[in-house]
Amino acid sequence: MRLWEVQTGKLLKTWDYLTSIKRVEFSEDGKQLLGVTEKRTGQLSHIVVYDIDTTPGAEQPDEPALRIIVDELPRVTVAGFSYLTKYIVSGHEDGSVTQWDAKTGEMLTNVFSHDADLQVTDLQWSADRTYFLTASKDKTAKLHDANSMEVLKTYVADTPLNSAAITPEPQQFVILGGGQAAMDVTTTSARQGKFEARFYHKIFEEEVGRVRGHFGPLNYVAIDPTGKSYCSGGEDGYVRVHHFDPPYFEFKFEVEREAANQLRM
């Protein structure tokens, strides 16, 4: 796991592990760095948290401030910090989602949000980190409350999902990415593999549009914090940056239109 300085590209620190690092994420204030290690080659899955010294030229710590050894649960696939770094939330290969105390590492809640034995493939947060979105191989993405871990909304696709992102306010969308494994799809048509970014209304759970462009499954989608664009990374080896046209910002779901018309009347 490596820490870089964005402005100069300088490598600041390398932490070596005996197995793969599956996920990294900064805390909301940028003062902590979380990593998830793979469970294999005789190694257990870990969630590690390092305190980051943002002072120019500062030495970074060799040892983590917190280490959660995930031995009673299936391996961790994704993890991240909630608002105010209060919780760490992790997704697992068995479809469950776990809430941990970010200060002590104590497990607080474990819930089966997705189908058993179909792994959680992504976990991304709202801008204020009070709720989060998970994607799964069970062809659904689910919106959760960070405190109660309750599933608030479910977005159903017809293909396994690898990633899901939440657009910032005032846009009310989630973007899902996935697709059938390339080996399972004919090479004559990208459409048959369903290699598209799918837009759903966050509140009403309805699909409102799709964007094509990749020739393989989408492995990740990410939103520009301003909400003006998003990017998608595909198994075809491309990262595509998409800028939204003006009609996107003017879009109103039919129920919203009817409510607005009633208010005007």
Salt bridges, closest charged atoms under 4 A:
GLU25 OE2 - ARG129 NH1 2.95
GLU38 OE2 - LYS22 NZ 3.79
GLU38 OE1 - ARG75 NH1 2.97
ASP62 OD1 - LYS13 NZ 2.37
GLU93 OE1 - ARG75 NE 2.87
ASP122 OD1 - ARG23 NH1 2.87
ASP138 OD2 - HIS114 ND1 3.15
ASP158 OD1 - ARG198 NH2 2.88
GLU169 OE2 - LYS202 NZ 3.12
GLU196 OE2 - ARG191 NH1 2.38
GLU196 OE1 - ARG210 NH1 3.07
GLU196 OE2 - ARG212 NE 3.53
GLU207 OE2 - ARG210 NE 2.45
ASP236 OD2 - HIS214 ND1 3.20
GLU254 OE1 - ARG257 NH1 2.83
GLU256 OE1 - HIS201 NE2 3.38
